[in-house]
Each structure stands twice: as C-alpha cells, then as structure tokens.
C-alpha cells in the first residue's frame, strides 16, 4: 500500500541520513494519499467476505502512519511517544457477526478436542487407577471383616506356629461350600499373583455391568457353582478399562495359582488352559465346560473376559482346576499372606 | 466464548486465573464422575466380557 517511487531508495546504495529522511518524508506523503481511502473502506466494512483483509489493512495503516508522522517531527524521542500514540489511535479490530460466529465455532472445536483427549485419559488411565485402588481397599476391608476374632486370654493358639504347613500341604478334607449370596453382594476375593504380586479383586454375585463389573472387580455367573464346589465356579471381569482386572489373562502359565478367599477360607486353583469362543459360547460356564448336561466330577474355576483387547468380538476363557483349600483357622496361603487384608 | 467468560469473571487477573482453575477442575471432575462413565457404556465395546445367549 505504501507506494515507493522507483529511485526513492536504491537497495544497496549507501543513502546518507539526510536522503533517508527525505525518503521517509516522501513515504509519509505517499501514505497520506493512500491511507485515506484505505481507512475509509475499513470503517465501512460492507462486504463481510473481506473483513479479515480490511482489518489487517487497518492495522498496517496505523503501524505505518504513526511512526512516520512522529519521525518527521523529531527523530529520536519519537519511539516511546509513538508507541503510546499507536495504542490510542489504533482502531480496534472490528468483529462482525461472521467473525464472531467463526471464532465461537473454532473455540467449540478446540473444546471438543480437549473433551475427547480427556475422555481417553479417563478411560485408559484415570478410571482404572481409581477403580484399582477402590478394589484394593474393598478387598482388604472384606478380608478384615472375615478375620477370626483375636484369640483372647487363656486359649492357646497353635495355628500361627505351624511352619510345617508350608512344607507339606495339610489336607483339610472336603472344602466348605458357601450358599449362594444375594445379587451384587461381594462374597469372595480373587488373588492371582501372575496378574501382579498385590493383585486382589472382589467377586460379587452376578455379571451385570452396571452394578458389578463396572466397579472394577469380578462377577460370578449366577447359575454356576460356588468356590470349592464340584462343578464350575465361573467369573467374568473387564480386561480393557473399568479397572482392567483381567488385562493379563492371556499371560497365565500352566500351574499358576488362582486363589479365592471366602468367609470360610482359601481355595487354591491352578491355571490349566485357555480357550477362545464367540460371545455366545455359553458352554464354557457349564459344570463340565463344553459338555452340556454332563455330571461334574472336578472342581473348576473359569475366568471369562473380552478378546481381542479393545475390540471384544470374541471371549477369552481361562480354566483352572481345584488343588486344595484351607479353612480360615489355617491362615492364608503363604504366597498371598502379605496381600490378604490390609496387610498390617 | 472464552473471551466473554474472562470478561464475566470478577476481580483482578490473579483472582480470575484462580477462579478459572477452580472452574476447570469442577468441570473435569463432573466429566469423570458422571459424563464419561455414561458415554463409555454407550459407545465402547469394553462392556462385553461375559458369555451370553
């Protein structure tokens, strides 16, 4: 917009201060001529399509004209004055309805992006941390509730000193089997060292997502057997999100212990094998898995979760076989002794 | 939108910043406590961990 006359300033020529000042004067003059139509058009932005361009031109016009006028009067002290003058004289950037709408739309888009990022952070990270912590404290307090009352006074207690129990497993006979709990009730605790040394989750009755599984623990298929019972003790839990209890279900190795604690004691299962089925593969929770109507002989545990991770078009099924049980008076299995209860 | 919010907030700049941070914290908490669980149940397949007929 500033119209330089050819030959006003030669690039590369060593112009003296005098000639430079003259050049500025000419520039200011040229600006006066060209600036007035520009400002006029900027003050009457009738065409909304050009608003952005006009606003830009208005700013540049102010930028150029003010120091040029100041420097024409005096060269040096004009700097500060011109800045203040610029602030005062610069016309505010005009916002038409169109620019406002575009601006709000842009802010909405940014907000939506932040919203999606927050959601992912919540789903993949925050929620699982919160639920895992809740599960740990829930399982601890449940185990504390079941603790036998401290032996008082005269009765001597032989149980804590039975060090031989670890070396040679004691046979406690037929495992105690509890009755069916009411739906949504936490009735057991699951310990799987392969999932993490301090892994413990509550097991509640039922596999309803809202009331059981989304609390981060495992849910017991209501029509399946109870821990220690002949047949199939089947539980489900989330694998990706909502606490991700079974995220490592594919890392189980044959013989890995799976401990279940109830008010009666501890049941030890050993991981046996894994199976992948469709979402409708209900045979896996039969008393004899995949053999409908057969009479069970073994005591099994079945863990079900989704597969593949984050897609869930299949189900991953891990089976374990019952090995032993020990009543509450015998204390917890050595491997999880430090994890049971609140650990003090 | 956000410029209007900034204008509506009272007090000097430092107070506005504190108020903004409190607002943001409240919004994020509300999202995590109610909105995100609701959306997750609606849109993600992670709900499906059980075998079913």
Interface residues (C-beta under 8 A of the other chain):
Chain A: X103 X104 X107 X108 X115 X118 X119 X122 X123 X126 X127 X207 X209 X210 X213 X214 X219 X221 X236 X237 X238 X239 X240 X241 X242 X246 X277 X279 X280 X281 X282 X284 X285 X304 X305 X306 X310 X311 X312 X313 X315 X317
Chain B: X1 X2 X28 X31 X32 X36 X37 X39 X40 X41 X44 X45 X46 X47 X48 X49 X50 X51 X52 X53
